[in-house]
Amino acid sequence: MSMCRRCRPPISLCRRRPRVRPKSRRAWRGRARPSARYRELCGGSIRTNAEAEGEILDKVASPEASGRQLLSDAVDRMRLSARGFHRVLRVARTLADLEGAGCVRRRHIAEALSYRRILPAKAG
């Protein structure tokens, strides 16, 4: 008895192994880098860039000189708070991880800043 693809029983569909797309592999590599980095720095208590704070965040997400200049300009122009500053660093570090870069570059900072919502200036 032969069945068309639409008529296959659900069990046979579950046995097939889904193909991994290249974007998925890139995301997996991006997830593996931070955990290995934090394992070396703090013994594994931090697993993601989102959990990094203070000195550890400064060590792993310190941008190169041009990126640091862009970030300091953004602090003035966009009126970033300390919390906003650190959020931009975390996102930039994640972008660098997804790209496979060892350090946070200017383009990572620029992309992280582009995700920020710009509030209108207050009148008065």
C-alpha positions in Angstrom: 0.0 0.0 0.0 1.5 3.3 -1.0 0.7 6.6 0.6 1.2 10.1 -0.6 3.0 12.6 1.6 -0.2 14.2 2.8 -1.6 10.9 3.9 1.4 9.7 5.9 0.6 8.8 9.5 2.0 11.3 12.0 4.5 8.8 13.5 6.5 8.6 10.3 6.7 12.4 10.2 8.1 12.5 13.7 10.9 10.1 12.8 12.3 12.3 10.1 15.2 14.5 11.3 14.7 18.2 10.6 17.3 19.9 8.6 19.4 22.5 10.4 19.5 25.7 8.4 22.7 27.8 8.3 21.2 30.6 10.3 20.4 28.2 13.1 24.0 27.0 13.2 25.2 30.6 13.4 22.9 31.2 16.3 24.2 28.0 18.1 27.8 29.1 17.6 26.8 32.5 19.0 25.3 30.9 22.1 28.3 28.8 22.7 30.9 31.6 22.8 29.5 33.6 25.7 29.1 30.5 27.9 32.8 29.4 27.3 34.0 33.0 27.9 32.1 33.3 31.2 33.2 29.9 32.3 36.8 31.1 32.2 36.1 34.4 33.9 33.7 33.5 36.7 33.5 29.8 36.9 30.2 29.4 35.0 27.9 31.4 37.2 27.1 33.5 34.2 26.0 31.9 30.9 24.8 34.7 28.7 25.7 38.3 27.9 22.4 39.4 29.4 23.5 38.1 32.8 26.9 39.9 32.8 27.3 43.0 35.0 29.9 45.3 36.2 33.6 44.3 35.9 32.8 41.2 33.9 30.8 43.1 31.3 33.6 45.7 31.1 36.1 42.9 30.4 34.1 41.0 27.8 32.3 43.9 26.0 34.9 46.6 26.0 34.8 48.1 22.5 37.7 49.2 20.4 38.6 52.9 20.4 36.3 54.0 17.5 33.4 52.1 19.1 34.1 53.6 22.5 34.1 57.1 20.9 30.7 56.3 19.1 29.3 55.1 22.4 30.4 58.2 24.3 28.9 60.4 21.6 25.6 58.4 21.9 25.6 58.9 25.6 25.5 62.7 25.1 23.2 62.8 22.1 20.7 60.1 23.1 20.9 60.9 26.8 21.7 57.3 27.7 21.6 56.4 31.3 24.1 54.0 32.9 21.5 51.3 32.5 21.1 52.2 28.8 24.8 52.3 28.3 25.2 48.8 29.7 22.3 47.5 27.6 23.9 48.8 24.4 27.2 47.0 25.4 25.4 43.7 26.1 23.6 43.9 22.7 26.8 44.8 20.9 28.7 41.9 22.5 25.9 39.5 21.4 26.1 40.9 17.8 29.9 40.4 17.9 29.4 36.8 19.1 27.0 36.1 16.3 29.5 37.4 13.8 32.3 35.5 15.4 34.3 38.6 16.2 36.7 38.5 19.1 36.1 42.1 20.2 33.3 44.6 20.0 33.8 46.8 17.0 32.3 50.1 16.0 29.8 48.5 13.7 28.5 46.3 16.6 28.0 49.4 18.7 26.3 51.2 15.8 23.9 48.3 15.2 23.1 48.0 18.9 22.4 51.8 19.1 20.1 51.5 16.0 17.8 49.2 18.0 17.3 51.8 20.7 14.1 53.8 20.6 14.7 57.5 20.4 12.4 59.5 22.6 11.2 62.9 21.4 12.8 66.0 23.0 10.8 67.4 25.9 9.3 70.8 25.2 9.7 73.6 27.7 
